[in-house]
């Protein structure tokens, strides 16, 4: 009999379009993991409410993110929308009571995000939800008994909290019930802004700083052509050149990567050659994703229904967990 596959769980907030950094740093890896693990991926719309957002955009952005994940190779049966599975919020409430206020106070991301808010607007409102959202993350993970959670370094502390909550719950209710989720660190491809390679590629830096994987090919070419290479003040390979080599590798152009790297080492590399290979690589990488996205957008209803169905299916596991948890904590009597 074949061994049961381990469970992988990861989630993303519906914050507009996925960019090349999201794809190469996270989503491509999610798609690859599906070959080896039982994967469940969520678009976590409730999390978006913890920072200022526009109500009129939330629904649209949620579906958009779900469609973009499908276009990037996430199987529809592995994908759910958090708010379609209300058990997450119910479990979050229960777990909040096995987690001390002091423990939540240690979360550095709360402080960072609260500061970010204050920086933007000194009267900004730091919500209770922002403080509490690591508990919701723990619920997102523990409800599916995830063995592994693919994360970046910025999420290590939150995953530790999920593990602590699982341990505390198991101890308090005297049963090894929740799995202790482990981080899954894969090759860490940090993609830098082409316009400012001192910074991580991100939408918040502005239009010219991120590559839209669903965008126009000519725009991608233009962005690569104008990418900053050497600023003259770094020792060894500059961050901009390193970023271009990373992009070449990530787009699978290994032969060009080796040859151009040899040129670099000999001091004969022409940046225009490197850029032209990177541009071709990125255009080839993004084309099938964009074509699939167009296909999905031409029949949104069909794909919405698929995701609603998969959310319903995934919900069965969430319901089972919540029922068992309610019995353990004394809310529900199994005989009732
Ligand atoms: P965010 O919406 O910024 O929270 O990003 C969603 C996911 O994409 C997270 O797993 C991030 O670590 C990843 N990500 C975002 N920007 C980059 C980048 N420039 N390079 C690599 N990974 C990134």
py3Dmol code that shows the C-alpha trace and the ligand (Angstrom):
import py3Dmol

protein = """\
ATOM      1  CA  UNK A   1       0.000   0.000   0.000  1.00  0.00           C
ATOM      2  CA  UNK A   2       1.371   3.421  -0.864  1.00  0.00           C
ATOM      3  CA  UNK A   3       2.103   5.758   2.009  1.00  0.00           C
ATOM      4  CA  UNK A   4      -0.285   8.670   2.558  1.00  0.00           C
ATOM      5  CA  UNK A   5       1.108  11.887   1.125  1.00  0.00           C
ATOM      6  CA  UNK A   6       1.978  14.652   3.585  1.00  0.00           C
ATOM      7  CA  UNK A   7      -0.258  17.739   3.675  1.00  0.00           C
ATOM      8  CA  UNK A   8       0.942  21.131   2.533  1.00  0.00           C
ATOM      9  CA  UNK A   9      -0.996  24.324   3.240  1.00  0.00           C
ATOM     10  CA  UNK A  10      -0.303  27.866   2.187  1.00  0.00           C
ATOM     11  CA  UNK A  11      -2.337  31.017   1.764  1.00  0.00           C
ATOM     12  CA  UNK A  12      -2.118  34.356   0.015  1.00  0.00           C
ATOM     13  CA  UNK A  13      -4.000  37.588   0.476  1.00  0.00           C
ATOM     14  CA  UNK A  14      -5.997  38.978  -2.439  1.00  0.00           C
ATOM     15  CA  UNK A  15      -4.034  42.192  -2.779  1.00  0.00           C
ATOM     16  CA  UNK A  16      -4.335  42.823  -6.531  1.00  0.00           C
ATOM     17  CA  UNK A  17      -2.225  41.310  -9.312  1.00  0.00           C
ATOM     18  CA  UNK A  18       0.475  38.724  -8.688  1.00  0.00           C
ATOM     19  CA  UNK A  19       3.836  40.050  -9.849  1.00  0.00           C
ATOM     20  CA  UNK A  20       6.951  38.232 -10.977  1.00  0.00           C
ATOM     21  CA  UNK A  21       8.388  38.265  -7.417  1.00  0.00           C
ATOM     22  CA  UNK A  22       5.258  36.558  -6.022  1.00  0.00           C
ATOM     23  CA  UNK A  23       5.360  34.014  -8.825  1.00  0.00           C
ATOM     24  CA  UNK A  24       9.051  33.095  -8.626  1.00  0.00           C
ATOM     25  CA  UNK A  25       9.295  33.500  -4.848  1.00  0.00           C
ATOM     26  CA  UNK A  26       6.139  31.613  -3.882  1.00  0.00           C
ATOM     27  CA  UNK A  27       3.461  30.538  -6.355  1.00  0.00           C
ATOM     28  CA  UNK A  28       5.664  28.600  -8.797  1.00  0.00           C
ATOM     29  CA  UNK A  29       6.877  26.573  -5.855  1.00  0.00           C
ATOM     30  CA  UNK A  30       3.273  25.946  -4.741  1.00  0.00           C
ATOM     31  CA  UNK A  31       2.476  24.592  -8.190  1.00  0.00           C
ATOM     32  CA  UNK A  32       5.528  22.279  -8.141  1.00  0.00           C
ATOM     33  CA  UNK A  33       4.710  20.974  -4.643  1.00  0.00           C
ATOM     34  CA  UNK A  34       1.429  19.559  -5.942  1.00  0.00           C
ATOM     35  CA  UNK A  35       3.382  16.715  -7.581  1.00  0.00           C
ATOM     36  CA  UNK A  36       4.701  15.486  -4.279  1.00  0.00           C
ATOM     37  CA  UNK A  37       2.219  16.473  -1.572  1.00  0.00           C
ATOM     38  CA  UNK A  38      -1.485  16.790  -0.853  1.00  0.00           C
ATOM     39  CA  UNK A  39      -1.694  20.543  -1.242  1.00  0.00           C
ATOM     40  CA  UNK A  40      -4.345  22.994  -0.108  1.00  0.00           C
ATOM     41  CA  UNK A  41      -4.022  26.651  -1.029  1.00  0.00           C
ATOM     42  CA  UNK A  42      -6.225  29.471   0.143  1.00  0.00           C
ATOM     43  CA  UNK A  43      -7.058  33.005  -0.909  1.00  0.00           C
ATOM     44  CA  UNK A  44      -7.455  34.561   2.510  1.00  0.00           C
ATOM     45  CA  UNK A  45      -9.895  37.419   2.093  1.00  0.00           C
ATOM     46  CA  UNK A  46     -10.611  37.816   5.812  1.00  0.00           C
ATOM     47  CA  UNK A  47      -6.934  38.652   6.380  1.00  0.00           C
ATOM     48  CA  UNK A  48      -7.178  41.573   3.969  1.00  0.00           C
ATOM     49  CA  UNK A  49      -9.600  43.291   6.341  1.00  0.00           C
ATOM     50  CA  UNK A  50      -6.855  43.722   8.952  1.00  0.00           C
ATOM     51  CA  UNK A  51      -5.311  46.642   7.018  1.00  0.00           C
ATOM     52  CA  UNK A  52      -7.176  49.527   5.326  1.00  0.00           C
ATOM     53  CA  UNK A  53      -8.871  48.234   2.171  1.00  0.00           C
ATOM     54  CA  UNK A  54     -11.701  49.164  -0.175  1.00  0.00           C
ATOM     55  CA  UNK A  55     -14.853  47.102   0.358  1.00  0.00           C
ATOM     56  CA  UNK A  56     -15.879  47.541  -3.266  1.00  0.00           C
ATOM     57  CA  UNK A  57     -12.644  45.880  -4.460  1.00  0.00           C
ATOM     58  CA  UNK A  58     -12.376  42.973  -2.060  1.00  0.00           C
ATOM     59  CA  UNK A  59     -14.690  40.499  -3.815  1.00  0.00           C
ATOM     60  CA  UNK A  60     -13.296  41.281  -7.240  1.00  0.00           C
ATOM     61  CA  UNK A  61      -9.687  41.012  -6.043  1.00  0.00           C
ATOM     62  CA  UNK A  62     -10.438  37.720  -4.344  1.00  0.00           C
ATOM     63  CA  UNK A  63     -11.705  36.085  -7.528  1.00  0.00           C
ATOM     64  CA  UNK A  64      -8.939  37.711  -9.524  1.00  0.00           C
ATOM     65  CA  UNK A  65      -6.312  36.223  -7.228  1.00  0.00           C
ATOM     66  CA  UNK A  66      -7.976  32.816  -7.413  1.00  0.00           C
ATOM     67  CA  UNK A  67      -7.994  32.968 -11.244  1.00  0.00           C
ATOM     68  CA  UNK A  68      -4.379  34.102 -11.340  1.00  0.00           C
ATOM     69  CA  UNK A  69      -3.366  31.183  -9.118  1.00  0.00           C
ATOM     70  CA  UNK A  70      -5.126  28.808 -11.518  1.00  0.00           C
ATOM     71  CA  UNK A  71      -3.286  30.448 -14.421  1.00  0.00           C
ATOM     72  CA  UNK A  72       0.009  29.871 -12.587  1.00  0.00           C
ATOM     73  CA  UNK A  73      -0.655  26.142 -12.384  1.00  0.00           C
ATOM     74  CA  UNK A  74      -2.529  25.666  -9.095  1.00  0.00           C
ATOM     75  CA  UNK A  75      -5.091  22.875  -9.575  1.00  0.00           C
ATOM     76  CA  UNK A  76      -8.627  24.066  -8.982  1.00  0.00           C
ATOM     77  CA  UNK A  77      -9.397  21.191  -6.622  1.00  0.00           C
ATOM     78  CA  UNK A  78      -6.613  22.372  -4.308  1.00  0.00           C
ATOM     79  CA  UNK A  79      -7.856  25.933  -4.061  1.00  0.00           C
ATOM     80  CA  UNK A  80     -10.292  27.507  -1.622  1.00  0.00           C
ATOM     81  CA  UNK A  81     -11.554  30.924  -0.654  1.00  0.00           C
ATOM     82  CA  UNK A  82     -11.284  31.492   3.065  1.00  0.00           C
ATOM     83  CA  UNK A  83     -14.616  33.252   3.579  1.00  0.00           C
ATOM     84  CA  UNK A  84     -16.435  30.351   1.881  1.00  0.00           C
ATOM     85  CA  UNK A  85     -15.258  28.181   4.794  1.00  0.00           C
ATOM     86  CA  UNK A  86     -16.584  29.971   7.901  1.00  0.00           C
ATOM     87  CA  UNK A  87     -15.122  27.245  10.144  1.00  0.00           C
ATOM     88  CA  UNK A  88     -11.767  29.083   9.900  1.00  0.00           C
ATOM     89  CA  UNK A  89     -13.214  32.034  11.804  1.00  0.00           C
ATOM     90  CA  UNK A  90     -14.885  29.790  14.362  1.00  0.00           C
ATOM     91  CA  UNK A  91     -11.700  27.842  15.016  1.00  0.00           C
ATOM     92  CA  UNK A  92      -9.811  31.134  15.235  1.00  0.00           C
ATOM     93  CA  UNK A  93     -12.031  32.178  18.138  1.00  0.00           C
ATOM     94  CA  UNK A  94     -11.455  28.918  19.985  1.00  0.00           C
ATOM     95  CA  UNK A  95      -7.682  29.003  19.418  1.00  0.00           C
ATOM     96  CA  UNK A  96      -7.482  32.593  20.626  1.00  0.00           C
ATOM     97  CA  UNK A  97      -8.357  31.237  24.035  1.00  0.00           C
ATOM     98  CA  UNK A  98      -5.385  28.905  24.194  1.00  0.00           C
ATOM     99  CA  UNK A  99      -2.974  31.682  23.297  1.00  0.00           C
ATOM    100  CA  UNK A 100      -1.903  34.352  25.742  1.00  0.00           C
ATOM    101  CA  UNK A 101      -2.128  38.052  25.025  1.00  0.00           C
ATOM    102  CA  UNK A 102       1.564  38.309  25.952  1.00  0.00           C
ATOM    103  CA  UNK A 103       2.480  35.743  23.309  1.00  0.00           C
ATOM    104  CA  UNK A 104       0.644  37.726  20.623  1.00  0.00           C
ATOM    105  CA  UNK A 105       2.385  40.860  21.814  1.00  0.00           C
ATOM    106  CA  UNK A 106       5.704  39.335  20.722  1.00  0.00           C
ATOM    107  CA  UNK A 107       4.725  39.285  17.048  1.00  0.00           C
ATOM    108  CA  UNK A 108       7.087  41.639  15.275  1.00  0.00           C
ATOM    109  CA  UNK A 109       4.966  41.823  12.140  1.00  0.00           C
ATOM    110  CA  UNK A 110       2.162  43.448  14.125  1.00  0.00           C
ATOM    111  CA  UNK A 111       4.558  46.168  15.214  1.00  0.00           C
ATOM    112  CA  UNK A 112       5.935  46.585  11.675  1.00  0.00           C
ATOM    113  CA  UNK A 113       2.506  46.817  10.099  1.00  0.00           C
ATOM    114  CA  UNK A 114       1.210  49.153  12.817  1.00  0.00           C
ATOM    115  CA  UNK A 115       4.200  51.429  12.162  1.00  0.00           C
ATOM    116  CA  UNK A 116       3.649  51.233   8.406  1.00  0.00           C
ATOM    117  CA  UNK A 117       0.104  52.427   8.994  1.00  0.00           C
ATOM    118  CA  UNK A 118       1.207  55.278  11.227  1.00  0.00           C
ATOM    119  CA  UNK A 119       3.814  56.290   8.648  1.00  0.00           C
ATOM    120  CA  UNK A 120       1.155  56.603   5.969  1.00  0.00           C
ATOM    121  CA  UNK A 121      -1.369  58.384   8.121  1.00  0.00           C
ATOM    122  CA  UNK A 122      -0.696  59.463  11.680  1.00  0.00           C
ATOM    123  CA  UNK A 123      -4.372  59.085  12.585  1.00  0.00           C
ATOM    124  CA  UNK A 124      -4.494  55.591  11.109  1.00  0.00           C
ATOM    125  CA  UNK A 125      -6.460  53.035  12.994  1.00  0.00           C
ATOM    126  CA  UNK A 126      -4.571  49.916  14.114  1.00  0.00           C
ATOM    127  CA  UNK A 127      -7.298  47.299  14.296  1.00  0.00           C
ATOM    128  CA  UNK A 128      -7.791  44.519  16.817  1.00  0.00           C
ATOM    129  CA  UNK A 129      -7.949  42.258  13.761  1.00  0.00           C
ATOM    130  CA  UNK A 130      -4.354  43.134  12.874  1.00  0.00           C
ATOM    131  CA  UNK A 131      -3.276  42.077  16.357  1.00  0.00           C
ATOM    132  CA  UNK A 132      -5.298  38.884  16.194  1.00  0.00           C
ATOM    133  CA  UNK A 133      -4.574  37.754  12.658  1.00  0.00           C
ATOM    134  CA  UNK A 134      -1.715  35.353  13.536  1.00  0.00           C
ATOM    135  CA  UNK A 135      -4.371  33.334  15.417  1.00  0.00           C
ATOM    136  CA  UNK A 136      -6.460  33.247  12.250  1.00  0.00           C
ATOM    137  CA  UNK A 137      -3.369  32.020  10.401  1.00  0.00           C
ATOM    138  CA  UNK A 138      -2.970  29.273  12.991  1.00  0.00           C
ATOM    139  CA  UNK A 139      -6.614  28.314  12.377  1.00  0.00           C
ATOM    140  CA  UNK A 140      -6.029  28.318   8.576  1.00  0.00           C
ATOM    141  CA  UNK A 141      -3.158  25.879   9.031  1.00  0.00           C
ATOM    142  CA  UNK A 142      -4.309  23.667  11.901  1.00  0.00           C
ATOM    143  CA  UNK A 143      -7.826  23.135  10.561  1.00  0.00           C
ATOM    144  CA  UNK A 144      -6.325  20.996   7.745  1.00  0.00           C
ATOM    145  CA  UNK A 145      -3.743  19.262   9.967  1.00  0.00           C
ATOM    146  CA  UNK A 146      -1.020  20.595   7.672  1.00  0.00           C
ATOM    147  CA  UNK A 147       2.347  18.847   7.977  1.00  0.00           C
ATOM    148  CA  UNK A 148       4.230  21.484   6.011  1.00  0.00           C
ATOM    149  CA  UNK A 149       3.800  25.164   5.326  1.00  0.00           C
ATOM    150  CA  UNK A 150       5.968  26.682   2.584  1.00  0.00           C
ATOM    151  CA  UNK A 151       7.033  30.056   3.957  1.00  0.00           C
ATOM    152  CA  UNK A 152       9.578  32.792   3.622  1.00  0.00           C
ATOM    153  CA  UNK A 153      11.741  33.979   6.499  1.00  0.00           C
ATOM    154  CA  UNK A 154       9.201  36.739   7.298  1.00  0.00           C
ATOM    155  CA  UNK A 155       6.633  34.143   8.347  1.00  0.00           C
ATOM    156  CA  UNK A 156       8.819  32.000  10.631  1.00  0.00           C
ATOM    157  CA  UNK A 157       7.545  33.679  13.782  1.00  0.00           C
ATOM    158  CA  UNK A 158       3.916  33.186  12.791  1.00  0.00           C
ATOM    159  CA  UNK A 159       4.417  29.513  12.090  1.00  0.00           C
ATOM    160  CA  UNK A 160       6.087  29.129  15.477  1.00  0.00           C
ATOM    161  CA  UNK A 161       2.964  30.634  17.001  1.00  0.00           C
ATOM    162  CA  UNK A 162       0.803  28.066  15.175  1.00  0.00           C
ATOM    163  CA  UNK A 163       2.998  25.290  16.563  1.00  0.00           C
ATOM    164  CA  UNK A 164       2.786  26.737  20.072  1.00  0.00           C
ATOM    165  CA  UNK A 165      -0.984  27.005  19.825  1.00  0.00           C
ATOM    166  CA  UNK A 166      -1.195  23.375  18.639  1.00  0.00           C
ATOM    167  CA  UNK A 167       1.013  22.243  21.511  1.00  0.00           C
ATOM    168  CA  UNK A 168      -0.871  24.264  24.086  1.00  0.00           C
ATOM    169  CA  UNK A 169      -4.230  22.995  22.821  1.00  0.00           C
ATOM    170  CA  UNK A 170      -3.079  19.361  22.845  1.00  0.00           C
ATOM    171  CA  UNK A 171      -1.737  19.785  26.369  1.00  0.00           C
ATOM    172  CA  UNK A 172      -4.786  21.624  27.730  1.00  0.00           C
ATOM    173  CA  UNK A 173      -7.285  19.149  26.297  1.00  0.00           C
ATOM    174  CA  UNK A 174      -5.081  16.153  26.939  1.00  0.00           C
ATOM    175  CA  UNK A 175      -4.954  14.723  23.453  1.00  0.00           C
ATOM    176  CA  UNK A 176      -2.306  14.731  20.691  1.00  0.00           C
ATOM    177  CA  UNK A 177      -4.914  16.227  18.395  1.00  0.00           C
ATOM    178  CA  UNK A 178      -3.313  18.926  16.266  1.00  0.00           C
ATOM    179  CA  UNK A 179      -0.366  18.224  13.990  1.00  0.00           C
ATOM    180  CA  UNK A 180       2.672  20.441  14.601  1.00  0.00           C
ATOM    181  CA  UNK A 181       3.204  22.122  11.238  1.00  0.00           C
ATOM    182  CA  UNK A 182       6.780  22.359   9.965  1.00  0.00           C
ATOM    183  CA  UNK A 183       8.126  25.098   7.708  1.00  0.00           C
ATOM    184  CA  UNK A 184       9.052  24.082   4.203  1.00  0.00           C
ATOM    185  CA  UNK A 185      11.967  26.179   3.026  1.00  0.00           C
ATOM    186  CA  UNK A 186      12.719  25.801  -0.625  1.00  0.00           C
ATOM    187  CA  UNK A 187      15.280  27.618  -2.712  1.00  0.00           C
ATOM    188  CA  UNK A 188      14.780  31.203  -1.724  1.00  0.00           C
ATOM    189  CA  UNK A 189      14.477  33.245  -4.898  1.00  0.00           C
ATOM    190  CA  UNK A 190      14.251  36.832  -3.798  1.00  0.00           C
ATOM    191  CA  UNK A 191      13.476  38.941  -6.832  1.00  0.00           C
ATOM    192  CA  UNK A 192      14.630  42.537  -6.743  1.00  0.00           C
ATOM    193  CA  UNK A 193      13.107  45.573  -8.384  1.00  0.00           C
ATOM    194  CA  UNK A 194      14.545  46.074 -11.878  1.00  0.00           C
ATOM    195  CA  UNK A 195      14.432  49.848 -11.410  1.00  0.00           C
ATOM    196  CA  UNK A 196      16.032  49.789  -7.968  1.00  0.00           C
ATOM    197  CA  UNK A 197      17.864  46.525  -7.217  1.00  0.00           C
ATOM    198  CA  UNK A 198      18.520  47.662  -3.653  1.00  0.00           C
ATOM    199  CA  UNK A 199      14.852  46.836  -2.987  1.00  0.00           C
ATOM    200  CA  UNK A 200      12.687  43.732  -3.203  1.00  0.00           C
ATOM    201  CA  UNK A 201      10.301  43.675  -6.171  1.00  0.00           C
ATOM    202  CA  UNK A 202       6.993  44.874  -4.799  1.00  0.00           C
ATOM    203  CA  UNK A 203       3.858  46.595  -5.987  1.00  0.00           C
ATOM    204  CA  UNK A 204       3.934  49.111  -3.184  1.00  0.00           C
ATOM    205  CA  UNK A 205       7.112  50.690  -4.648  1.00  0.00           C
ATOM    206  CA  UNK A 206       5.189  51.767  -7.755  1.00  0.00           C
ATOM    207  CA  UNK A 207       4.565  50.727 -11.362  1.00  0.00           C
ATOM    208  CA  UNK A 208       8.123  50.625 -12.670  1.00  0.00           C
ATOM    209  CA  UNK A 209       9.342  48.446  -9.798  1.00  0.00           C
ATOM    210  CA  UNK A 210       7.425  45.288 -10.550  1.00  0.00           C
ATOM    211  CA  UNK A 211       6.939  43.037 -13.553  1.00  0.00           C
ATOM    212  CA  UNK A 212       3.319  42.198 -14.238  1.00  0.00           C
ATOM    213  CA  UNK A 213       3.324  38.548 -15.335  1.00  0.00           C
ATOM    214  CA  UNK A 214      -0.083  38.995 -16.985  1.00  0.00           C
ATOM    215  CA  UNK A 215       0.974  42.188 -18.740  1.00  0.00           C
ATOM    216  CA  UNK A 216       2.112  43.120 -22.185  1.00  0.00           C
ATOM    217  CA  UNK A 217       5.272  41.433 -23.583  1.00  0.00           C
ATOM    218  CA  UNK A 218       6.638  44.726 -24.857  1.00  0.00           C
ATOM    219  CA  UNK A 219       6.390  46.225 -21.413  1.00  0.00           C
ATOM    220  CA  UNK A 220       8.358  43.322 -19.961  1.00  0.00           C
ATOM    221  CA  UNK A 221      11.051  43.809 -22.624  1.00  0.00           C
ATOM    222  CA  UNK A 222      11.213  47.542 -21.963  1.00  0.00           C
ATOM    223  CA  UNK A 223      11.492  47.017 -18.228  1.00  0.00           C
ATOM    224  CA  UNK A 224      14.345  44.549 -18.614  1.00  0.00           C
ATOM    225  CA  UNK A 225      16.108  46.795 -21.131  1.00  0.00           C
ATOM    226  CA  UNK A 226      16.087  49.673 -18.697  1.00  0.00           C
ATOM    227  CA  UNK A 227      17.024  47.545 -15.667  1.00  0.00           C
ATOM    228  CA  UNK A 228      19.681  49.073 -13.420  1.00  0.00           C
ATOM    229  CA  UNK A 229      22.881  46.979 -13.594  1.00  0.00           C
ATOM    230  CA  UNK A 230      25.973  48.541 -12.027  1.00  0.00           C
ATOM    231  CA  UNK A 231      25.832  51.546  -9.782  1.00  0.00           C
ATOM    232  CA  UNK A 232      29.587  51.307  -9.399  1.00  0.00           C
ATOM    233  CA  UNK A 233      29.619  51.078  -5.622  1.00  0.00           C
ATOM    234  CA  UNK A 234      29.348  47.354  -4.951  1.00  0.00           C
ATOM    235  CA  UNK A 235      32.237  44.939  -4.593  1.00  0.00           C
ATOM    236  CA  UNK A 236      31.892  41.815  -6.687  1.00  0.00           C
ATOM    237  CA  UNK A 237      28.713  41.256  -8.669  1.00  0.00           C
ATOM    238  CA  UNK A 238      26.268  44.147  -8.206  1.00  0.00           C
ATOM    239  CA  UNK A 239      22.737  43.373  -6.918  1.00  0.00           C
ATOM    240  CA  UNK A 240      21.237  44.437 -10.265  1.00  0.00           C
ATOM    241  CA  UNK A 241      23.430  42.062 -12.284  1.00  0.00           C
ATOM    242  CA  UNK A 242      22.912  39.274  -9.748  1.00  0.00           C
ATOM    243  CA  UNK A 243      19.146  39.813 -10.061  1.00  0.00           C
ATOM    244  CA  UNK A 244      19.347  39.493 -13.853  1.00  0.00           C
ATOM    245  CA  UNK A 245      21.315  36.229 -13.519  1.00  0.00           C
ATOM    246  CA  UNK A 246      18.739  34.969 -10.980  1.00  0.00           C
ATOM    247  CA  UNK A 247      15.934  35.788 -13.399  1.00  0.00           C
ATOM    248  CA  UNK A 248      17.748  33.972 -16.199  1.00  0.00           C
ATOM    249  CA  UNK A 249      18.099  30.905 -14.002  1.00  0.00           C
ATOM    250  CA  UNK A 250      14.490  31.108 -12.801  1.00  0.00           C
ATOM    251  CA  UNK A 251      13.229  31.268 -16.366  1.00  0.00           C
ATOM    252  CA  UNK A 252      15.081  28.023 -17.081  1.00  0.00           C
ATOM    253  CA  UNK A 253      17.706  29.409 -19.502  1.00  0.00           C
ATOM    254  CA  UNK A 254      20.530  27.393 -18.012  1.00  0.00           C
ATOM    255  CA  UNK A 255      22.756  27.284 -21.071  1.00  0.00           C
ATOM    256  CA  UNK A 256      22.675  31.038 -21.534  1.00  0.00           C
ATOM    257  CA  UNK A 257      23.181  31.398 -17.787  1.00  0.00           C
ATOM    258  CA  UNK A 258      26.411  29.358 -17.869  1.00  0.00           C
ATOM    259  CA  UNK A 259      27.794  31.061 -20.963  1.00  0.00           C
ATOM    260  CA  UNK A 260      27.025  34.591 -19.809  1.00  0.00           C
ATOM    261  CA  UNK A 261      28.372  33.878 -16.335  1.00  0.00           C
ATOM    262  CA  UNK A 262      31.652  32.745 -17.928  1.00  0.00           C
ATOM    263  CA  UNK A 263      31.696  36.009 -19.894  1.00  0.00           C
ATOM    264  CA  UNK A 264      31.102  37.920 -16.667  1.00  0.00           C
ATOM    265  CA  UNK A 265      34.005  36.141 -14.986  1.00  0.00           C
ATOM    266  CA  UNK A 266      36.288  36.863 -17.932  1.00  0.00           C
ATOM    267  CA  UNK A 267      35.152  40.493 -17.856  1.00  0.00           C
ATOM    268  CA  UNK A 268      33.749  40.323 -21.386  1.00  0.00           C
ATOM    269  CA  UNK A 269      30.029  40.327 -20.564  1.00  0.00           C
ATOM    270  CA  UNK A 270      27.910  42.850 -22.409  1.00  0.00           C
ATOM    271  CA  UNK A 271      24.941  43.801 -20.251  1.00  0.00           C
ATOM    272  CA  UNK A 272      22.824  44.231 -23.373  1.00  0.00           C
ATOM    273  CA  UNK A 273      23.335  40.499 -24.158  1.00  0.00           C
ATOM    274  CA  UNK A 274      22.392  39.531 -20.620  1.00  0.00           C
ATOM    275  CA  UNK A 275      19.280  41.735 -20.747  1.00  0.00           C
ATOM    276  CA  UNK A 276      18.193  40.407 -24.094  1.00  0.00           C
ATOM    277  CA  UNK A 277      18.403  36.783 -22.822  1.00  0.00           C
ATOM    278  CA  UNK A 278      16.542  37.707 -19.626  1.00  0.00           C
ATOM    279  CA  UNK A 279      13.813  39.487 -21.612  1.00  0.00           C
ATOM    280  CA  UNK A 280      13.358  36.449 -23.908  1.00  0.00           C
ATOM    281  CA  UNK A 281      13.342  34.155 -20.870  1.00  0.00           C
ATOM    282  CA  UNK A 282      10.708  36.176 -19.019  1.00  0.00           C
ATOM    283  CA  UNK A 283       8.505  36.608 -22.068  1.00  0.00           C
ATOM    284  CA  UNK A 284       8.584  32.824 -22.643  1.00  0.00           C
ATOM    285  CA  UNK A 285       7.938  32.173 -18.957  1.00  0.00           C
ATOM    286  CA  UNK A 286       4.954  34.516 -18.780  1.00  0.00           C
ATOM    287  CA  UNK A 287       3.336  33.712 -22.128  1.00  0.00           C
ATOM    288  CA  UNK A 288       1.601  30.417 -21.203  1.00  0.00           C
ATOM    289  CA  UNK A 289       0.517  31.925 -17.880  1.00  0.00           C
ATOM    290  CA  UNK A 290      -1.043  34.917 -19.613  1.00  0.00           C
ATOM    291  CA  UNK A 291      -2.698  32.723 -22.237  1.00  0.00           C
ATOM    292  CA  UNK A 292      -4.204  30.535 -19.545  1.00  0.00           C
ATOM    293  CA  UNK A 293      -5.361  33.635 -17.657  1.00  0.00           C
ATOM    294  CA  UNK A 294      -7.080  34.951 -20.802  1.00  0.00           C
ATOM    295  CA  UNK A 295      -8.767  31.584 -21.247  1.00  0.00           C
ATOM    296  CA  UNK A 296     -10.027  31.658 -17.645  1.00  0.00           C
ATOM    297  CA  UNK A 297     -11.253  35.223 -18.003  1.00  0.00           C
ATOM    298  CA  UNK A 298     -13.225  34.295 -21.088  1.00  0.00           C
ATOM    299  CA  UNK A 299     -15.341  31.916 -18.982  1.00  0.00           C
ATOM    300  CA  UNK A 300     -15.190  33.329 -15.467  1.00  0.00           C
ATOM    301  CA  UNK A 301     -18.438  31.712 -14.404  1.00  0.00           C
ATOM    302  CA  UNK A 302     -17.138  28.222 -15.084  1.00  0.00           C
ATOM    303  CA  UNK A 303     -13.976  28.818 -13.077  1.00  0.00           C
ATOM    304  CA  UNK A 304     -15.847  30.545 -10.242  1.00  0.00           C
ATOM    305  CA  UNK A 305     -18.064  27.481  -9.983  1.00  0.00           C
ATOM    306  CA  UNK A 306     -15.048  25.186  -9.936  1.00  0.00           C
ATOM    307  CA  UNK A 307     -13.541  27.126  -7.042  1.00  0.00           C
ATOM    308  CA  UNK A 308     -16.845  27.221  -5.192  1.00  0.00           C
ATOM    309  CA  UNK A 309     -17.058  23.428  -5.592  1.00  0.00           C
ATOM    310  CA  UNK A 310     -13.493  22.888  -4.416  1.00  0.00           C
ATOM    311  CA  UNK A 311     -14.062  25.223  -1.450  1.00  0.00           C
ATOM    312  CA  UNK A 312     -17.102  23.119  -0.567  1.00  0.00           C
ATOM    313  CA  UNK A 313     -15.080  19.923  -0.777  1.00  0.00           C
ATOM    314  CA  UNK A 314     -12.214  21.331   1.264  1.00  0.00           C
ATOM    315  CA  UNK A 315     -14.801  22.575   3.750  1.00  0.00           C
ATOM    316  CA  UNK A 316     -15.651  18.970   4.639  1.00  0.00           C
ATOM    317  CA  UNK A 317     -12.250  18.582   6.303  1.00  0.00           C
ATOM    318  CA  UNK A 318     -12.675  21.921   8.082  1.00  0.00           C
ATOM    319  CA  UNK A 319     -16.107  20.889   9.374  1.00  0.00           C
ATOM    320  CA  UNK A 320     -14.780  17.585  10.682  1.00  0.00           C
ATOM    321  CA  UNK A 321     -11.920  19.309  12.508  1.00  0.00           C
ATOM    322  CA  UNK A 322     -14.208  21.906  14.023  1.00  0.00           C
ATOM    323  CA  UNK A 323     -16.663  19.276  15.243  1.00  0.00           C
ATOM    324  CA  UNK A 324     -13.857  17.320  16.894  1.00  0.00           C
ATOM    325  CA  UNK A 325     -12.409  20.491  18.413  1.00  0.00           C
ATOM    326  CA  UNK A 326     -15.784  21.534  19.799  1.00  0.00           C
ATOM    327  CA  UNK A 327     -16.108  18.149  21.444  1.00  0.00           C
ATOM    328  CA  UNK A 328     -12.634  18.404  22.929  1.00  0.00           C
ATOM    329  CA  UNK A 329     -13.168  21.888  24.350  1.00  0.00           C
ATOM    330  CA  UNK A 330     -16.569  20.997  25.781  1.00  0.00           C
ATOM    331  CA  UNK A 331     -18.812  23.101  23.538  1.00  0.00           C
ATOM    332  CA  UNK A 332     -20.387  20.056  21.924  1.00  0.00           C
ATOM    333  CA  UNK A 333     -21.431  16.813  23.516  1.00  0.00           C
ATOM    334  CA  UNK A 334     -20.769  13.956  21.049  1.00  0.00           C
ATOM    335  CA  UNK A 335     -24.012  12.308  22.210  1.00  0.00           C
ATOM    336  CA  UNK A 336     -26.213  15.353  21.456  1.00  0.00           C
TER     337      UNK A 336
END
"""
ligand_1 = """\
23
LIG
P 3.073 39.526 -0.360
O 1.789 39.779 -1.084
O 4.085 40.602 -0.478
O 2.838 39.080 1.072
O 3.735 38.262 -1.063
C 3.107 37.027 -1.244
C 4.172 35.964 -1.410
O 5.103 36.311 -2.443
C 5.013 35.754 -0.138
O 5.297 34.377 -0.017
C 6.277 36.523 -0.419
O 7.394 35.998 0.278
C 6.445 36.353 -1.937
N 7.143 37.528 -2.521
C 6.692 38.794 -2.566
N 7.583 39.612 -3.186
C 8.637 38.839 -3.530
C 9.893 39.089 -4.189
N 10.234 40.297 -4.650
N 10.740 38.046 -4.359
C 10.417 36.814 -3.916
N 9.263 36.505 -3.289
C 8.374 37.496 -3.096
"""
view = py3Dmol.view(width=600, height=400)
view.addModel(protein, "pdb")
view.setStyle({"model": 0}, {"cartoon": {"style": "trace"}})
view.addModel(ligand_1, "xyz")
view.setStyle({"model": 1}, {"stick": {}})
view.zoomTo()
view.show()
